[in-house]
Amino acid sequence: MDSSAEQRRFWDNHALSWDPSAAVETDDTTPLLDFLAALAGDGPALELGIGTGRIAVPLYRRGVSVAGIDVSPGMIKVLHDTVSAEEIPATVGSMASADAPGRDYRLVYVIANAISCLVYQDEQIACFQNAARHLRPGGHLVISLWVPQLRELPLGQTLVAGTVTDTKWIIDSYDIVAQRVVSHHFTVDGDRVIGSRGSQHR
Ligand SMILES: C[S@@+](CC[C@H](N)C(=O)[O-])C[C@H]1O[C@@H](n2cnc3c(N)ncnc32)[C@H](O)[C@@H]1O
């Protein structure tokens, strides 16, 4: 089973509203960057689901050699509006199967829930195998993943408001039996609310 075409549709669309200036180190990202940099040394490091480089760019700016894989050409375009493809090379393809240049990575990392974009279990297993293929012996695999907020679900309801600010709403809908979450993103622009097809997670 392969969910990458559906993910590509969502993330290509999502990339249009992404702010490339967000690819800088902030107080929020410093602890994660410290952690990844300590494991990576001078690299190389490989980010699966690199997106627009929110973490990869500041990691690179700290002196770590970084490459990436992402299913969305739109997200990679935003990345390469910020840094060149020579600085951070990125391969378009599924993190479950795509090849990045080299097989000697000290660190492979999959963060910010990217692993849950693989909605079939065999894809998730293939992703771990793909990570192992790219790592050098003794290298590290780091995964960060949110904890589904099942206890926030009122009895019989399926919706949880993730983020609700003046400019952004994220509403998650849960299918507990199928162990799926669809994350619906809305941007508030003055009196208009712009929605996009929900991103699938498992
Ligand atoms: C929540 S974003 C995280 C982006 C980045 N890791 C960050 O921390 O900002 C998830 C990323 O995973 C990518 N993605 C989704 N499914 C994928 C797949 N099957 N293979 C590779 N990348 C995928 C999306 O295009 C998106 O860039």
PDBQT file of the ligand as one rigid body, heavy atoms in Angstrom, charges set to zero:
ROOT
HETATM    1  C1  LIG A 301       4.529  17.917   9.129  1.00  0.00    +0.000 C 
HETATM    2  S1  LIG A 301       5.559  18.159   7.703  1.00  0.00    +0.000 S 
HETATM    3  C2  LIG A 301       7.149  18.219   8.512  1.00  0.00    +0.000 C 
HETATM    4  C3  LIG A 301       8.200  18.886   7.661  1.00  0.00    +0.000 C 
HETATM    5  C4  LIG A 301       9.570  19.026   8.361  1.00  0.00    +0.000 C 
HETATM    6  N1  LIG A 301      10.062  17.742   8.801  1.00  0.00    +0.000 N 
HETATM    7  C5  LIG A 301       9.485  19.998   9.534  1.00  0.00    +0.000 C 
HETATM    8  O1  LIG A 301       9.821  19.580  10.650  1.00  0.00    +0.000 OA
HETATM    9  O2  LIG A 301       9.108  21.151   9.333  1.00  0.00    +0.000 OA
HETATM   10  C6  LIG A 301       5.575  16.515   6.960  1.00  0.00    +0.000 C 
HETATM   11  C7  LIG A 301       6.455  16.419   5.728  1.00  0.00    +0.000 C 
HETATM   12  O3  LIG A 301       6.489  15.038   5.325  1.00  0.00    +0.000 OA
HETATM   13  C8  LIG A 301       6.372  14.983   3.925  1.00  0.00    +0.000 C 
HETATM   14  N2  LIG A 301       5.843  13.661   3.552  1.00  0.00    +0.000 N 
HETATM   15  C9  LIG A 301       4.583  13.178   3.691  1.00  0.00    +0.000 A 
HETATM   16  N3  LIG A 301       4.496  11.922   3.246  1.00  0.00    +0.000 NA
HETATM   17  C10 LIG A 301       5.730  11.588   2.807  1.00  0.00    +0.000 A 
HETATM   18  C11 LIG A 301       6.288  10.421   2.223  1.00  0.00    +0.000 A 
HETATM   19  N4  LIG A 301       5.568   9.318   1.990  1.00  0.00    +0.000 N 
HETATM   20  N5  LIG A 301       7.608  10.434   1.907  1.00  0.00    +0.000 NA
HETATM   21  C12 LIG A 301       8.363  11.558   2.088  1.00  0.00    +0.000 A 
HETATM   22  N6  LIG A 301       7.884  12.692   2.623  1.00  0.00    +0.000 NA
HETATM   23  C13 LIG A 301       6.590  12.708   2.992  1.00  0.00    +0.000 A 
HETATM   24  C14 LIG A 301       5.458  16.134   3.557  1.00  0.00    +0.000 C 
HETATM   25  O4  LIG A 301       5.576  16.505   2.203  1.00  0.00    +0.000 OA
HETATM   26  C15 LIG A 301       5.940  17.204   4.534  1.00  0.00    +0.000 C 
HETATM   27  O5  LIG A 301       6.979  17.963   3.976  1.00  0.00    +0.000 OA
ENDROOT
TORSDOF 0
